[in-house]
């Protein structure tokens, strides 16, 4: 994951994703940094390993996507580009920013539910979050399709999808 955003860094750390930061701030600096690291990674791949690899880029930046795809094709390595903020008719989807504290609360609730399915009261007691903070985190997880009520008991919540940093980026 590439970002200089402290919220994203914290979430990546909590989820044990590799985080790359420290690039200069300015137009396209993160893009240049990413392509440089991609080129370095590609240069270290043995010929017989190339067919086994797929590099994946999560981005909406057309120029970055073209550069990424070019580097991969030039090296005969497959790549996949995933649009992280698909547009819907009438405009963009809700692009809500979360504070570091909110991301931590979201991660805390998610990890608690990942360990076992729980009633809402048990979940809030387990995480020891204030009700308003826990409710906001719960709503964020529901909105992103990461948790849902179980089919056997609508009062019990369960994890239904993997939490990934790009979901809240």
Helices and strands as residue ranges (DSSP letters): H 6-15, H 29-43, G 47-52, E 54-58, H 62-74, E 78-82, E 87-88, E 91-92, H 100-115, E 118-119, H 120-127, H 131-143, E 147-149, E 156-159, G 165-168
